[in-house]
Amino acid sequence: MSSKNIDKLYFATGTFSSESKPYFLDYTNHYLLAKFKNGYDITKDLTTFNQEKTSFVFNVKDSIFERELQGDINFVSIYYLEYAESEEDLLEIANLLLKRDKIHVAGLGYMDTICKIPTKFTFPYPDNIVIIEVASEKSHQSVKKYCEETRRDVNRKGLKMTNMMSLSILEEIK
């Protein structure tokens, strides 16, 4: 709570997609979700104080956009791209996300996982992560459907964006 490296801290419920569950066998239902100023320091700390449950660290390397919206962030959806390495593909995804008026922040990045217990399968797409933050007054189920519509719009364009996990924010701690 007193860390100057933490911008925001939330208590959230996590839901993994059926496509990603085989890669993360020790997932839980509740998470602390934090926005950090320096992700490298956090990864170093998590490695030093490694635990049996998986810690996920998502680093945004390219911010697609951030816009002011009414209301607080109440949902974070994390996707992975099975392919989409070209600049044109990423621009297409960015344009589709921009059209969605409830998305507050969207970014492209990568994921690190830290855990004492090695996984049976290595997650094959840690460098192709898409993160969106949604601000809406509607229920978490409604926002999840909204995010699913967004994913389908991207897939209709011939790009394969798959849901990895969704985080419903229950409470802002900091």
N, C-alpha and C positions, 0 to 999 in steps of 0.2 A: 504493500500500500504506500509506503514512503519512498519507493524507488523513483528516482528522477528519470530513469530510462523508460518508465511505463507512462504512456499518454492516456490510455483508456483501459479499464479492466471490467470485464463482464462475467456474470455467471450464466452459462448457456446449456441447453439440452442439445446433444448431438445425435444426428441420425445418419447412418452410413447407407449408401446405396448398395443394392445387392451385387453390383459389379465390383465394388471396392472391398466388401467384407472379407473375401478370402486373403487379402493382403494384410489386413489388420485384425488379427484374431483376438486381440486383447482390448478391443475398443470398449469404451464405457458409455454411459448415457449422459453424464454431466461433465462439463469442462469449465475451466477458467479460460476465458478468451481475453487476450491482451494485445494491445497495439503498442509496439516498442519503437523507440527512437533508434536504437542500435541492435539489430537482430543478431549480429556476430557475438556480442557480449552475452546475450541470452543463450545462444547455442553453446557457447563455452561453459556457462554456468550449468546448463542442463546436462552436458556431458560430464562435468565434474560431479554433480549430484544426481547421477543416473538412477532411474527407478525401474520397477518391473512393468509399469504401465507405460504405454507409448506416449511420448510428447511429440506434438506436431508443431513445427515451426515453418510458417509460410512467409517467404520474403518476396515482396513485390519489386521486380526489377524495372518494369515499365508500367507507369500509371496510365491507364486509358483515359480516365476523366474523373473528376470530383466536382460535384455541384451541390449547391445549397438546396435543401428540401425542408418542407414543414415536417416536424416530428423528429423523433429519435430513431436511430438504427435499431431495428428489432429482429433482423434476420441476416445471416451471412451464408451464402451458398458458394461452395468450392467445387470446381469442375476440373477435369483434365482433358487435354486435347490429345487424341491418339495420333494425329498428324496435323499439320498446319504450320509448317516451318517458314513458308514464304511470307513476305511482307504483305502481299495482296490478301492472303487468307486472314492475317491478323487485322488488317484494315477492315475487311468485311465483318469480322466479329465485332470490332470496335463500333462500326456504324450500326450494327444491329442492337448492340447494348445501349448506344446513345438514344435510340428511339424509345427505349423503355423508361417511362417518366418516373418510376419509383426507385430506380437505382441511384443511390447516392454516390458510391465509389465503385470503380471497376479497375482491375489491374491484372497484369500478367506477371507471373513469377515462378518460383520453384519452391519445393518442399523438402525439408529435412525431417527425418524421424529419429528420435533418440529413445533407446530402450535397452535395458540389460539383457532381455531375452530376444535372441535373433528371430526374425520371422521366417516362416517356411518358404514364402515366395517373396521375391523382391518386387516392389511396386515399379512397373516399367515406365511410368510417365512423370517422374518427380520434377522434371524441368519444363513441363508444359501445363502449368497450373493457371486457371482463371479464377479470380476471386471477385465476387460482387457483394456489396453491402446494400441492403434495402431498408428504406424508411417508409413505414406504412402504419396506419392506424388499424388496419384489418388484422384478423386472427393469423396466427402462425401457419395454420393449414392453408388459408387463403393466399398468403405470401409465398408459401411453398409451391402452390399451383401456378402462381405468377412466374416464379423462377423456372418452373418446368416448361411453361409456354415459351419463355425466353430461350431455353435450351433447344426446344423443338424448332424454333425459328432459325437458330444457327444450323441445326442439322439439316433443315430443308434446303439450305444453301449448299449442301454437299460437304460440310465440315463436320467432323465427328467430335462433338463436345459431350462428355459423359459426366454425370453428377458423381462426385466422390463422397461429399458429405454436406449436410445442412446443419446450421447452428441456429437454434431459436434462442434469442437473448431473453432471459427471464428477468435479469436485474443488472443495472449498472452499478458497479461497486466503486469505481473511481472515475 
